[in-house]
Amino acid sequence: MGLIVKLKAPAVKQSSQSIETAQSRRLRVAAVAQRMRVSYLVQKDTVLGAQVLHRGSPVAMSEAMAEAARLRADPDVEWAVPNEIMLPAAVAQPVPDAGSYSGRFWARSRLASGPGVADFPAAWNFLQYKSLTAVATAVLDSGIVDSSHPDFSGRLYTGYDFVSDATSARDSNGRDPDPTDPGDWDSVACPADPLTCSSWHGTLVTSMLTAPSDSTFSAPASTSVRMGPGILASLQTQNVVLPVRIGGAQGAASNDIIEAMYWAAGVSFSGSPPPPALPARVISLSYGSPGDCLGGSNTVDALYRNAISTLRALGVVVVGSAGNGDGNVGYVGPSKPASCQGMIAATGLRANGAKASYANLVNGTRSGQCFFGVAVASGDDGQPLALVGNTGQTSPLATQLIGGISGTSFSAPQVAGVASLMLALNPSLSSVDVAHRIMLSSRVFPAPESQACGPGETGICNCTEGTCGKGVLDAAAALALALNPREFEEGVCPSIAVRAAVSSGGGGGGGSVDGLSLFGLVLALALGLRQRLKSGKP
């Protein structure tokens, strides 16, 4: 969706212009674009003092890369990168009449469903009679279609819509304070091809977290409007999810995602909306694109790395879907930004603990470099999930239990939900503590299939630590570890085999954009100091 461009500071500043105004930046960017023959219709301020330029519709990646290269050749430009579009990591679209109680297997016990589930009932039992602190979990997705539904009512903080392109947003105004999902249907292929009609993806993901303890399933499945308790059911009678809309009809532009990440964590930037009432300690992101997040300063990877570094300095846990390969078999590595250093990459399993056919591989042996990975059941052929969604194709109709769902999109919120419950138990934990303990507490992968996963086998296969993450997410075991005192400071990359703090540090890859992470770290430290002063903590 166009380019993200950062100008160098003016060579000479008059005393009356010690701070460059937004208007002067816009004029300078316009002059650079004209000199370097880059046309655009839309220009807006964004994070890090940069500008977004685009023509009002997506362009081919090769064209965006060529334009970014021309801009970087101008002496006034510090960096310029393509504003890459990310897509949701769902394999199957909702089927309105296919929901069933069997599709709730992901939220049932390990004994009832199989070794691939997180066993949330055991976690809920563990949390009984324990004191829990309010925690906001930001779901960066396509928004919520019906906030009045009983599985969402009273469970949502006031969110925001960061889809800046009005055409993709389908709400006539682009970015605004309303995260309602108007639908993401393909205007050409829908309704002839039902798989191209509105997914209501954000509603599905959010329902996994918000459904309260009194939510009940009512047979028959095709008429049930409620799902049963969600992951955060133990946080009763309070808001739990901050809905942040980043995905529209054309996917999610990286710039919109990055702005939403900063905002959800309470970090302001040029043109940012008022901060959320309770900044998020956990972010769940189920959008991505192929890539290892190791690109240099000429790619959007560096902006993701900087954002994650800043959020981690604030103690924010960021969980991303590992991605779905080509939809039939997985790729050998997670998609970005789940592949970025410091994130938890969540990949998918079948109920029996084998890797889901579509799920991308994740190396779970790299925590010493702050790459974290874990796996959990996320549906597959013959065993789809059932979640709260909507029956409308191009506009919302009935919000109810929906079936036919699978994808690593639904692994990320499960890991994020466990992270939030850990922080509700022990708010002093660092983001490193949370990621490390989720991996330490994970269960050893079973071996129900005949072939092990590896570069030559990325379909249904037996997982190892090197192919699906450290192990199977174990919600109750992670909560038990959360009760232990804080061990790691932010930025530390712990060895998975070591329980004491280590001295090795983390950090993102190279490139001039990454140099801006110093700005993010300073800002994060300042915000943290301000919060401590307000609370009276040393």
Protein Blocks (a to p, Z undefined) as FASTA:
>chain_A
ZZaddddddfbdcfklmbccfklmmmmmmmmmmmnopacfbdcddehhiacddehiacdf
klmmmmmmmmmmpmkbmbdcddddddddbfbdcdfklgcfklmmmmmcfklnopkbgolm
lmmmmmgopacdddddddddebjfblmbmklgopaccdddfbfblklnononopafbfcd
ebjadfklpmkbmmlmcfklmmmmmmmmmocfkbccdddfklccbebjcfklmmghiafb
dcddfbdfkopafklmmmmmmmmnopacehiacddfbdcfbdcdfbdcedehlacfkbmk
lmmmmmmmmmmmnopacdddebjajolaccfbdcdfklpghiacdddddfkopacfklcc
ddfklmmnopacddddebjehiacdddddfbfkbccdddddehiacjklmmmmmmmmmmm
mmmmmmmbcfklmmmmmmmmpccdddfbfbdcdfklccdcdddfklnojbdcdfklmmmm
mmpccfbdghiacdfkbcbdcfbdcdddedjklmmmmmmmmmmmmmmmmmmmmnopZZ
